Amino acid sequence: MAPDALIRSRRFPHSLAAACALLLGMQIPVTASAAAKAPGADDPVLAMIGGERITEADIIAQDREAFDNLQEDGALRLRQLQARQAEARYTLLQTRLDKLLDRKALELEATARGTSTEAVLADIKVSVVTEDEARAFFEAHKARAGSRTFEQLQPEITQFLANEHNTQATRSFLDALRARHGISSLLEPYRVAVAADGPGRGKEHALVTIVEFGDFQCPYCRQEEVALQTILDRHPEDVRLVFRELPLTAIHPNALVAAQAAVCADRQGMFWQMHDAMYQNQNALAQSALIETAKRVGIDPERFSTCLADSGTAKAVEKDAKAADELNINETPYLLINGRPMHGSIPVDQLEAVVSDELHRIASKRS
């Protein structure tokens, strides 16, 4: 829905319509009690000093920058609201469609067997979670465990994995029934337009581009690098990874200088060397430690230090952070696979499923 249509919609009270109009920088008519208008003039008169009229334009002109910033901030918040609404609408549409298609698949299978849908569902086989599987999960997510041991967390991990097994088995079973009865969803995946601006790994014109918003002090970003590298290794011709900076300074005090260090490394053509080194040792992200790391990986230390002090470096980081704001992204790691958003610690098999689906969709369109 276009912004002006959103404002006119009967679903929104007048007060919200007015708020949305303000966010868009529209001029809302005011009553005579709020501001007077000079005859024949469009600029509201806000005050009188003797015979002198003080207009809205006069007040705005005194601090144009503040008013412009307010309008820009309001427009950003509206775009974020629209982005959240669009994603929520898509999620609801997808959920309802999946429920409909799964129900139809079950009904057709039950009819074919001459039995009930409950009896069909009883055929789902769910594998048991083994101790080795639970321990492997614990080791992969050890950073989140803190001081707790595997033995302390084993019941919780086992229950989580059991739920995952059940979800996956059910989904696979229902997908097989859909295929058997000629049922397919034509709903395209949800996508977000994002610029692939930044240093990249992989072929420049790869079929699949993963844009990652990352924070070098984020432990989950470090963990996700293993999965991302696995995907790149599996698809060297078809997948490209582009990194964009999103330092979460509220929780990671060294994230900003680390992001700036990455920008400076990129200016010497050494981004990925610095990227890998910073993730390998997240305890060495203070500026002095970063200068030593830069030396170690072969970056000119003098140019590197000068770059860190350059205001343009901070602006480069701000550009990525602003792009994340526009997309309503406020967590890391956050991935967009050909625009399809995924966030948090994403297992390699889930990444592989989305990448493979993208490659399949592209191949189908070409055939």
N, C-alpha and C positions, 0 to 999 in steps of 0.2 A: 504494500500500500504506500502510495506517495505521501510525503509529509503533509501536504495541504489536505489530502483526502483523509489522513489520519486525524487532523484537527477538526474536520467537518463531521467525522463519524459520530453518530448518535450514541455510540457506546461510551464515549468519553464525556464526563461532565464539563460544564462551561469553564470551571476553574482550571481543569487540566488542559483544555484546549488553549486557554490563554497562556498557560505555562509553556506549552509546546510552541506556541507562536513566538514567545519571547526567546526560546532557545534558537529558533530559526532566524532570529533577528528581525522578525516582522514587527510592524508598528501596530499596536493594539489601540483602537479608539478609546479615549478616556472621556469621562463625563465632565460636564462643566464644573462640577464641584471639585474635580481632581485637577483640572488645568483649563485655563481659559484660552480661547483662540482669538487672535487678532482678526478682524474682518478681512476676508479674502486671503488670509495667510495659512499655509499648511503647517507651519512650525508652532507647536503649542506654546503659549505664554505661561510661564510658571510663576512669575512674580512681577510686581511693579515697584519701582523706586521713583517716587514722584510720577513724572510722566514717562519714564523710561521703562520699556518692556524688557524683561529677562526671559528669553526663550529657552526651549530645550536644547537647541543647537548651541546657544551661548554656554550652557553648563557643560555639555559634552566636549566642547572645544577646549575647556580648561584642563581636561585630562583625557584626551583622545585615546591614549594608549590603554588606560584602565578600561574604558568602555569597549574598545576593540578586543582586549583580552577576555572580557566578560562574554562578548558575543561568540568569540572563538571557542571558549570553554563550553558554552551552552550548546553550540553546534556539535562539538565532540561528544558531549553527553547524550545528545539526541541520536547520533549515529550509533553509539554504543547500545542504547536502548533498542534501536531498530535491529541491530545485530543479534541481541539476545532474543528478541521476539521472533526473528526469522529462524534461528536455530531451534527455539522451543516449538515453533509451529511445525518445522520439519520433523522433529523428534516425535511429536504427537501423531503426525500423519503416518510416519513409518511404523510406529508401534501399532496403531489401529489397523493398518494394511496387513502387517505381519500376522496379527491375531486372526483377521479374516481369512487369509490364505492358509494358515495352519489349520483352522477349523474346517475349511472346505476340503483340505487334503485328508484330514482324519475321517470326515464324513464319507468321502469317496472310497477310502480304503476300507472303512467299516462295512459299507454297502457291498463292496466287492467280495469281502470275506463272509458276509452274512452274519456279522457280529456287532458289538457296540464299540463306540470310540474308546471307552475305558479299557476294553479288552485289547484294542490295538496298542494303546499306550503302555500296556503291561509288557509289551515286547521290547521296550527300551532296556538296553543292557548298560549298566554303569560300572566302570572299573573301580576296584578298591584302591584307596590311597595306601601306598607302601611306606614303610619307615624311611627307605632310601630316598623316595620322592620328597617326603616331608623335610628330610635333612638337607637335600639339595636346595629346596626352596629357602630354608633358613640361611644357608650359606650365601645364596644369591642376594638376600635382603638383610644381611647381617648389620648393615649400617643403621637400620631402623630399630634393631633389637635393643640397643643400649647395653645395659649390664645383664639383661635377661639371657638365660641359657636356652639351648635347644630343648632340653627336658622340660623347662618351665613353659615354653611356648608350643610344644608339640601338639597338645590337644587343640589349641586354637588354630594352628597351621593345618592340622589334619581336617578339621571341620571346614576351613576355608577351601582347601583343595577338593574336598568331597563335593561341596557346592559347585565348584568349577567343573568337576567331572560330570555332575548331573546336568548342568547347563549345556555343556558341550555335547554330551550324548543325546540329549533331547533335541538340540538344534540339528545335529547331524541326522537324526532319525526323521524329523519333520522335513528337512531339506530333501531327503531321499524320497519321501512320500510325495512331496511337491513334484519332483522330477518324474516319478512314476505315473502321475496323473496329469502331466502336461500343465502344471501350474508354475508360472514365473512372474516375478515382480519386475515391472518396467520403471519403477521409481529410481531416478538417478541419485547417486550418493550426494549428500550435502557437501557443498564446496564453498570456500571463502576465497575471494580474490586477494592474492598476496604477491607482492613483488619479490622475485628471487634476487634481491640485491645483497651481495656479500661474497666473501670467499667461498669457493666451491670445490668439492671433491667429486670426481667422476666426469664423464663425457659432457661437454658443454650443451649438446643438443640431445641429451638422454630423453627417453620417452617418459620417465617418471622423475619428477623433481621433489625432493623433500626439503622444505624450508624449516629449519630448526631455530626457535628462539631459546637461547640458553644463557646460563649464569655459571661462571667458572668456579664459584664457591658452592654451588648447589650439589649435594651428594647424589641426588637422583639423576642429575644431568651426567655426572661422571659414570654412573651405572648404565645409563642409556647409551653411552658411547660404544659400549661393547656390542649391543644389539644393532646399532646403526652401522658399525663397521662390518658386522656379519652380513647385513643386507647388501652393502657395497661390494663385498667380496663375492657374494653369490650372483650379483647382477652387474658386473663391471661395465657392460656396454649400455645398460638400460636405465641405471639409476644414478642420479646426481644428488649430492647433499650440499645445501647452502646454509651457512651459519649466520644468524643475526643476533645482535647483542640485546640481552634483557637482564641487566644486573638488578637483583632484588635487594636494594640497599637497606631497606627497613630491617631485614633479617640477616643479611650478609655484608658486614662492614668492609670487606676487601673486594667485593664484587665489582665496584665501579672502577677502581684502579686496574683490576685484572682485565676488564673489558677494554679499557684504554690501552693496556699493554698489548692486547690482541690486535687492536687497530694499528698500533705502531709497528708491530711485527708484520702485519699485512702490507704496510707501506714499504717494507724491505723485501717483500715476496716470501716471508717466512711465517705466514699465519698458522699453518697447520702444525709446524714444528713447535711453535709456542703454545698452541691449542692443546696439543698432546702432552706437553711438559707440564702445563698448569693443571690439567686434570690428573696427571700422575701423582702430583704432590699438592694437594689443596691446602696444606699447612704452610706453603711458601708463597703466599699471595700478597704480602705486604710489599710496598714499592721497592725497598732495598733488595728483598729476595727476588723480585721479578727482574730487576736489573741483572742480578747474578744468573738467573735462569736464561735471560736473553743472551748473555755472553756465552753460556754453555752450549746453546743450540746454534750459535754462529751468527747472531745478530750484532750489528755494529752498536756498541754500548753508548757511544756519544750521541749518535743520531737517535737512538732509542730514548735516551733521557731527555733530549731536546723535544722530541715528539710528545712525551708524556706531559711536558709543561705547556704544550701548545694548546690554546683554547679551541682550535679547530678539531682536535682529537676528541674533546668532550662533546663537541657538537655532532661528531659522527656517531657517537654512542647514543646521544639524545635522539638522533634521527631514527635509529632502530627502535628505541623505546617508544617514540611517538607512533611509529607504525604499529607497534604492539597495542598501544592504547586505542588506536583507530579500530583494531580488530577485537577489542575487549579482552585482550590476553593479559593476565596478571599472575601467571604461574609458570614455572619451568620444571622440566623440559616441556616445550609445546611444539608439536610437529604439525606441518600441513603437507600432506602427501598428495601432490597435484591438487592442492587446495582442500583436501579432506582433513579436518582437524582431529588430532589425537593428542592427549596430554597425560602427563604423569609418567611413571615407569612402565613402559610398554614392552611386554615380552617379545622376543624376536619372532615367535610364531604368529603373533597378531600383526606385526609389521609385515611379515612375509605374506599374510593373507590379503592385506590391503594392496601391497605392491603387485602381487600376482593378479588380483582382480583388476587393477588398473591396466596391466599389460594385456589381459584378456579382453577388456573392453576396447582398448585401442586396436588390437588385432581384429576384433569383430567388426569394427567400423571400417577398417581398411579392406576387408574381404567382400 
